[in-house]
Amino acid sequence: MRIAKLGFMPLLLITIIMFFIVNESVWAEPPGESDKQKEDQEKRTKVVFLIIVDGLQDKVLNQSLAPNIKGLGSSGLKAEQVIPVFPGGSSSNIMSILTGVTPMQHQFTASSKDISIPTILKLMENKGIKTSLFDGTEKLTSAKEGVNHVCKGPFNGKDSLVVENVVNELEDSNTYFNVVILPQLKDVIEKHGVDSAEYRKQITNTDNQVGRLLHYLHQKGAYDESMVILTGTSKAPPLVMKGPELKVGTTLPPVSLTDIAPTICYLTGLKMKQAEGMVLYNAIKPKADRSETYLLAQRVDELSRAHAKDVEGMHRLEKEKMEVKQLQEKVTEEKQMIQQKISVRDDKIAVLSTKIAFMKMLGIALLIIFGFGYIIEYKILRKKFLMF
């Protein structure tokens, strides 16, 4: 009893000291900072804009005046290199962006009316997510199927008309996923070439139209909750991405155009089972239900599987290469045998030709001899019987 009484005061003193030590870090932290960080990590994407600039190339973009496109990369992230698909072509590349597969799989052309691979637009619509398509090329007939809002244009190949329709038609819309295809740069490439001053000037004009779209999002108060992804179609296009669920200030290692759709689907809670591209887990901001370790593990897993698939493909190609080589050797042997047979035949023909020529000459010689003999005999008989 006495021990308990003696220990009460020191115990109370120790409790008070521990309280101040534990809460010291909390008091030292600026008010609301941890809450803000948590809010940023948990912030969801409310609208997605996929902007495809037909003909935009990364190298010339970096040499041109394009503050809006470059600003997207600065406020979000960009890719070091983007690998297009093969075989190329604007329509093929655009469809690969929307399906996550190569042209060998989607087999889409500008004139085709059907496609067996569902686009990201169709996948979202099947899940009740509203989408829109503003196709400035006016060639993606198959991609329009099932889309909630398809702008009919006409766009007359002008980026300004595409963006104007976006601003006007989406003003009161609540579509989640919006695909905007700007066509004008492609026409400039075909007329003047990628190294021309006209091409760089048009990049600036296209950048202004991208700026109009970003300004529209700012006016609606939706910019901070918007995911904006911008890429191109030909040779080495850029890829810049910005969104509440994406990292900031990151440069991604080389990616493929087919990686875009699977990444958007993952962030939307969908899966592209047919996709050949991979989810860009290294571009995604970690949060409570997906830690940095988990995202990196997923990325490593997909890269490992892709590497294994590539190795299998290399082995298959090596095997086919060996089979082709063996076939070539067999064809070469057969060719040599045929050539030998032809040589033997030619030799026989030559011998026969010589014999025939000799026979002809002999025949002619005999005819001449018989002719002379006949003439001589005629003269002898004439002289003998006619006496003159």
Stockholm file with secondary structure:
# STOCKHOLM 1.0

chainA/1-388         MRIAKLGFMPLLLITIIMFFIVNESVWAEPPGESDKQKEDQEKRTKVVFLIIVDGLQDKVLNQSLAPNIKGLGSSGLKAEQVIPVFPGGSSSNIMSILTGVTPMQHQFTASSKDISIPTILKLMENKGIKTSLFDGTEKLTSAKEGVNHVCKGPFNGKDSLVVENVVNELEDSNTYFNVVILPQLKDVIEKHGVDSAEYRKQITNTDNQVGRLLHYLHQKGAYDESMVILTGTSKAPPLVMKGPELKVGTTLPPVSLTDIAPTICYLTGLKMKQAEGMVLYNAIKPKADRSETYLLAQRVDELSRAHAKDVEGMHRLEKEKMEVKQLQEKVTEEKQMIQQKISVRDDKIAVLSTKIAFMKMLGIALLIIFGFGYIIEYKILRKKFLMF
#=GR chainA/1-388 SS CHHHHHHHHHHHHHHHHHHHHHHHHHHHSCTTHHHHHHHHHHCCCCEEEEEEETTCCHHHHHTSCCHHHHHHHHHSEEESCEECCSSCCHHHHHHHHHHSSCHHHHCCCTTCCCCSSCCHHHHHHHTTCCEEEEETTSCCTGGGTTCSEECCCCCTTCHHHHHHHHHHHSTTCCCSEEEEEECHHHHHHHHHCTTSHHHHHHHHHHHHHHHHHHHHHHHTTCGGGEEEEEEECSSSCCEEEECTTBCSSEEECCEEGGGHHHHHHHHHTCCCTTCSSCCCGGGBCCBTTBCHHHHHHHHHHHHHHHHHHHHHHHHHHHHHHHHHHHHHHHHHHHHHHHHHHHHHHHHHHHHHHHHHHHHHHHHHHHHHHHHHHHHHHHHHHHHHHHCC
#=GC SS_cons         CHHHHHHHHHHHHHHHHHHHHHHHHHHHSCTTHHHHHHHHHHCCCCEEEEEEETTCCHHHHHTSCCHHHHHHHHHSEEESCEECCSSCCHHHHHHHHHHSSCHHHHCCCTTCCCCSSCCHHHHHHHTTCCEEEEETTSCCTGGGTTCSEECCCCCTTCHHHHHHHHHHHSTTCCCSEEEEEECHHHHHHHHHCTTSHHHHHHHHHHHHHHHHHHHHHHHTTCGGGEEEEEEECSSSCCEEEECTTBCSSEEECCEEGGGHHHHHHHHHTCCCTTCSSCCCGGGBCCBTTBCHHHHHHHHHHHHHHHHHHHHHHHHHHHHHHHHHHHHHHHHHHHHHHHHHHHHHHHHHHHHHHHHHHHHHHHHHHHHHHHHHHHHHHHHHHHHHHHCC
//
